[in-house]
Amino acid sequence: MLRASIIQFERVRAHTMEPRKDMSGMFSKSSLRRNLLSALKRTLTPYLHFNGNTAEAMKFYQSVLGGEVIMQTFGEANMAQTPEEKSRIVHASLKNEACSIMASDGHINMQIKFGDNVSLSLMGHDASKLTDIFKKFAQGGRVTMPLAKQFWGDTFGMVTDKFGVHWMVNIDAQSPQ
C-alpha cells in the first residue's frame, strides 16, 4: 500500500513539494503523507443561485468584499434558449485574497427558492474591516443577531443581505500569531 501511495504521490506532487528523506535515505512516512495530502488538497467554494439578479448581487458582494468579479452571460456562452435568457448570468465568480464565491442565474424556467439552510461565514482578526462588511451587508438587509461579544470570547453577528443570503461574521478576539 505504501508503494502504491509513493507511486501516486510521484504522479501528483507539485514541483515545490519535495518529501524529506530520513537518515537511511528513504522517504519518511510522515513526510510522504503530509505532501500527498497537500497535493490532493481540496477547497470548498459557495455557489449561489439567483433569479435573474446575479450581476447585481455579485457587484454588491464585490463592493463589500473587494476582489475581482468575472461574469459570463448565457448569450456570450451561446447557451441562450430564448431572447430573454441572453442577458442572464450563466456563471460568475468573485475572488479576493481570502475567499471565493461563484454564482449563476440559471435558466429562466428554473426559479430559485431561497432557504434558511445555508449561511456564509466570514472569520478573521481585523475588527474594523469585518464590522464594516457586516454593516454593508445589513444595508437593505436584516440583522438577525447584532455584532456583540460572545461567550466564547469572539465578537459574532448574523445578517441576511438584501438578496436573501445569510452571513455570519466572527471577529477573533485573539490576535494572529
ChimeraX attribute file (.defattr): number of C-alpha atoms within 10 A of each C-alpha:
attribute: neighborCount
match mode: 1-to-1
recipient: residues
	/A:1	6
	/A:2	10
	/A:3	8
	/A:4	9
	/A:5	13
	/A:6	15
	/A:7	11
	/A:8	12
	/A:9	19
	/A:10	14
	/A:11	10
	/A:12	12
	/A:13	17
	/A:14	13
	/A:15	6
	/A:16	6
	/A:17	14
	/A:18	13
	/A:19	20
	/A:20	15
	/A:21	13
	/A:22	11
	/A:23	8
	/A:24	7
	/A:25	8
	/A:26	10
	/A:27	15
	/A:28	14
	/A:29	15
	/A:30	11
	/A:31	16
	/A:32	21
	/A:33	16
	/A:34	12
	/A:35	20
	/A:36	21
	/A:37	13
	/A:38	13
	/A:39	15
	/A:40	10
	/A:41	8
	/A:42	8
	/A:43	6
	/A:44	8
	/A:45	11
	/A:46	14
	/A:47	13
	/A:48	17
	/A:49	19
	/A:50	21
	/A:51	19
	/A:52	19
	/A:53	14
	/A:54	24
	/A:55	23
	/A:56	11
	/A:57	18
	/A:58	23
	/A:59	16
	/A:60	17
	/A:61	19
	/A:62	16
	/A:63	12
	/A:64	17
	/A:65	21
	/A:66	15
	/A:67	16
	/A:68	14
	/A:69	18
	/A:70	13
	/A:71	18
	/A:72	16
	/A:73	20
	/A:74	23
	/A:75	18
	/A:76	14
	/A:77	12
	/A:78	9
	/A:79	13
	/A:80	18
	/A:81	12
	/A:82	11
	/A:83	9
	/A:84	12
	/A:85	20
	/A:86	18
	/A:87	16
	/A:88	25
	/A:89	26
	/A:90	22
	/A:91	20
	/A:92	20
	/A:93	19
	/A:94	20
	/A:95	16
	/A:96	13
	/A:97	9
	/A:98	11
	/A:99	13
	/A:100	17
	/A:101	18
	/A:102	19
	/A:103	21
	/A:104	25
	/A:105	25
	/A:106	20
	/A:107	20
	/A:108	16
	/A:109	8
	/A:110	10
	/A:111	13
	/A:112	14
	/A:113	8
	/A:114	14
	/A:115	10
	/A:116	9
	/A:117	6
	/A:118	11
	/A:119	15
	/A:120	14
	/A:121	11
	/A:122	16
	/A:123	15
	/A:124	16
	/A:125	15
	/A:126	13
	/A:127	15
	/A:128	10
	/A:129	14
	/A:130	20
	/A:131	18
	/A:132	13
	/A:133	17
	/A:134	26
	/A:135	17
	/A:136	18
	/A:137	25
	/A:138	19
	/A:139	13
	/A:140	11
	/A:141	17
	/A:142	16
	/A:143	19
	/A:144	14
	/A:145	12
	/A:146	16
	/A:147	21
	/A:148	13
	/A:149	14
	/A:150	11
	/A:151	8
	/A:152	9
	/A:153	12
	/A:154	16
	/A:155	18
	/A:156	22
	/A:157	20
	/A:158	22
	/A:159	25
	/A:160	23
	/A:161	22
	/A:162	15
	/A:163	17
	/A:164	14
	/A:165	18
	/A:166	22
	/A:167	21
	/A:168	18
	/A:169	21
	/A:170	24
	/A:171	24
	/A:172	17
	/A:173	15
	/A:174	10
	/A:175	9
	/A:176	8
	/A:177	3
